[in-house]
């Protein structure tokens, strides 16, 4: 295995932690709603995806870079400090930006599974991993969130809220 593949796996593991934590935060902020239920399902699936990357790393004898993982966790926390149109509360823009970020992460994960399964040749080297199933799971995650992302985007982009 090349050193580039080791670095790639460690970086993707760290990114997975970022998406997992973002999904958990969004789930918590929307608890008790239809969106919250969708986010609970997606957050669970993303956590499973992170565990899958860990399994792949273990199968290839690649240890996670704990510093990168910690930085990813901290980076997600720092991302909460962005402007959202409200000083102290969760805003519709926050909700939309979280869904946008999750959509990007899910699309990136589809690229990850293709890269690992096909370009890195891991379908043969790690046969216990079903890369086609992982791609289908990513599609399901995206399909689950997309109606909410679209409707919230339409609502906030046309709400007439003016910034001073």
LINHUUR-V733089 format. One record per residue. N is the residue number from 1. RES is the residue in one small letter. D_LAST is the distance of its C-alpha to the last C-alpha in Angstrom with 2 decimals. Layout:
N,RES,D_LAST
N,RES,D_LAST
This chain:
1,x,54.82
2,x,52.80
3,x,50.58
4,x,47.76
5,x,48.11
6,x,48.04
7,x,44.80
8,x,43.29
9,x,44.27
10,x,42.86
11,x,39.52
12,x,39.38
13,x,40.31
14,x,37.43
15,x,34.99
16,x,36.53
17,x,35.76
18,x,32.07
19,x,32.02
20,x,34.15
21,x,31.89
22,x,28.76
23,x,30.70
24,x,31.82
25,x,28.37
26,x,27.06
27,x,30.24
28,x,29.71
29,x,26.12
30,x,27.41
31,x,30.79
32,x,32.38
33,x,30.85
34,x,32.33
35,x,29.90
36,x,30.98
37,x,34.58
38,x,34.00
39,x,32.27
40,x,35.21
41,x,37.61
42,x,35.71
43,x,35.24
44,x,39.00
45,x,39.82
46,x,37.67
47,x,39.46
48,x,42.72
49,x,41.71
50,x,41.12
51,x,44.56
52,x,46.01
53,x,44.80
54,x,46.42
55,x,49.61
56,x,49.69
57,x,49.24
58,x,52.01
59,x,54.29
60,x,53.85
61,x,54.17
62,x,50.69
63,x,49.12
64,x,45.36
65,x,43.71
66,x,42.53
67,x,40.26
68,x,38.41
69,x,38.27
70,x,36.90
71,x,34.28
72,x,33.22
73,x,32.99
74,x,30.96
75,x,28.70
76,x,27.80
77,x,26.97
78,x,24.75
79,x,22.93
80,x,21.62
81,x,19.32
82,x,16.89
83,x,13.19
84,x,13.14
85,x,9.90
86,x,11.71
87,x,12.94
88,x,16.57
89,x,17.52
90,x,18.60
91,x,16.26
92,x,17.43
93,x,15.96
94,x,18.20
95,x,21.06
96,x,20.65
97,x,20.48
98,x,23.54
99,x,25.38
100,x,24.64
101,x,25.94
102,x,28.92
103,x,29.72
104,x,29.79
105,x,31.94
106,x,34.30
107,x,34.75
108,x,35.40
109,x,37.92
110,x,39.80
111,x,40.14
112,x,41.32
113,x,44.04
114,x,45.21
115,x,45.31
116,x,47.27
117,x,49.53
118,x,50.37
119,x,49.56
120,x,50.61
121,x,53.50
122,x,52.76
123,x,53.91
124,x,57.43
125,x,56.88
126,x,55.08
127,x,56.60
128,x,55.42
129,x,51.86
130,x,51.25
131,x,48.65
132,x,48.77
133,x,47.94
134,x,45.01
135,x,43.66
136,x,44.15
137,x,42.38
138,x,39.34
139,x,39.40
140,x,39.60
141,x,36.61
142,x,34.51
143,x,35.84
144,x,35.04
145,x,31.32
146,x,30.64
147,x,30.40
148,x,27.75
149,x,25.76
150,x,25.96
151,x,25.10
152,x,22.12
153,x,20.89
154,x,21.46
155,x,19.74
156,x,16.46
157,x,16.37
158,x,16.89
159,x,15.11
160,x,12.42
161,x,9.71
162,x,6.39
163,x,3.84
164,x,0.00
